[in-house]
């Protein structure tokens, strides 16, 4: 398994998640955004499985998921802390 490839997958999906969040900042759309990004990751792997010079790998999809989570988890935790803090003031 090429570790560098997994880092690139995670970085690409971190960036895609960031751009998606900046384009559609509504928290109400969060589930749709995540589902779209996951579907896109699966689509990429499916296309690769059809190409004779490429191969699909579950570890690539897992790296995509890690990239999505690496962006969203800190953002969601920050929003939660802000919401809780505003309730105390």
N, C-alpha and C positions, 0 to 999 in steps of 0.2 A: 504494500500500500504506500502510495506516494503522499507523505505528510504535507509537502508543499502544495500539492493540488487541493488538499482538504482546506488548508488555510485560505487559498484563493477562492474556493467555493464559499466559505464562511464570510470572507471579506466582501465578495460580490453580493451576497444576500443581506449582509449588514447594510451595504450601500443602497441596495434596492429598497430595503425596509425604511431606511432614513428618507429616501426620496419619496416613497409612498406616503409616509407620515407627514412630510412637509407639504405634499400636494393635497392630501386629504386629512387634515388634522383632527377631524371629529372623532371623539372616543366612541360614538355610536356606531361608527363604521369599522371598529377594530377587528371584530370577528371576520367581516368580509375581506378586509385587507390581508389578514393572516391566511385565510382560506385561499385567496388569490395567489399569494406568494408561495404557499405550499403546493398548490396546483401547478404553478409555473415551474417549480423545482422538479415535480414529478414529470411534467411534460418534457422538460429538458432531458431527463434520464430516459424517458420513453423514446424520444427521437434518437438519442445516442445508441439505444439498443437496436435500432433499425439500420444504423450505418455500419458497414463492414470494417471500417478503420477506427471505430470508437466502441466503447463498451459502457454499459450502464452499471452503476454500483450503488448499493444501498448506503454505503458509507459516504458517497457524495451527497445523497439526499439528507443524511444525518448532519453533514457539515452545513448544508443549507439551513436546516432547522436551527442549528447552533448560531448561525449568523443572524437569523431573524430574532431569536431569543436574546442574543447579546445586545441588540439595539433596544428591543421592547421592554425587557425586564427592568432595566434602570429607569427608563422613561415612566413606566407604570408605577414603580415604587416612588419616584419623585412626585408624581401627580397625587398619589395616595397620601404621602407625607404632607404635601401642601394643603390638601383638602382637610386632613385632620388638624393641621395647625390653624387654618382659618376658622375652624369650628371652635377653637379654644379662645380666640381673640375676640 
